[in-house]
Amino acid sequence: EAQVTQNPRYLITVTGKKLTVTCSQNMNHEYMSWYRQDPGLGLRQIYYSMNVEVTDKGDVPEGYKVSRKEKRNFPLILESPSPNQTSLYFCASSFNLMGNQPQHFGDGTRLSIL
Amino acid sequence: QKEVEQNSGPLSVPEGAIASLNCTYSDRGSQSFFWYRQYSGKSPELIMSIYSNGDKEDGRFTAQLNKASQYVSLLIRDSQPSDSATYLCAVNAFYGGSQGNLIFGKGTKLSVKP
């Protein structure tokens, strides 16, 4: 089954404790992206990757890191989480952004930073 | 500043009517335009993509693009209660970013009344 898998689905943690949200896709997609969704602010892109070892900042990259060492994985790293990073996070992938290629979204990760 | 604007709604239409959702964008160089549907508590799913001026139809959905006016819309014919969701307009940024930078509007909440 084609899918984007995020882990964990829910996480409550404390300020300053490094965490990683994993994202894995089994569709051999080149493009992967991370978003956060906040009430009243909508869905905002954090980082994206056009292919292995190619990453770029989205609109809200501050406080986040990513890596793309393998095609299937695109982890999101919060080195020193802060309460303003409490949000719902989505990972997505597609073959590319052109053509009628849908972005497949993961089920989301709800992060609470205390 | 790259922006994608949508009316937040809620937009309420009776079952069987046509729902019209609108979106404007600021980046004149944008090439790719997408409509996503998001049910409450779920991840977004792609409904339509459009790249050329004019209309694109897929079943009950029609996307319309006018690059000169920087305007994209989604029409839903014969609206059903199951269409009740938040509809997100997304546009790829071109100037000031690579084509992987996807900007989402804040979404329009649609309610279809039986």
Interface residues (C-beta under 8 A of the other chain):
Chain A: Y31 S33 Y35 G40 L41 G42 L43 R44 Q45 Y48 S49 M50 D56 G58 D59 F90 L97 M98 G99 N100 Q101 P102 Q103 F105 G106 D107 G108
Chain B: K2 Q31 S32 F34 K42 S43 P44 E45 L46 S49 Y51 L88 A90 N92 G97 S98 Q99 G100 N101 L102 I103 F104 G105 K106 G107
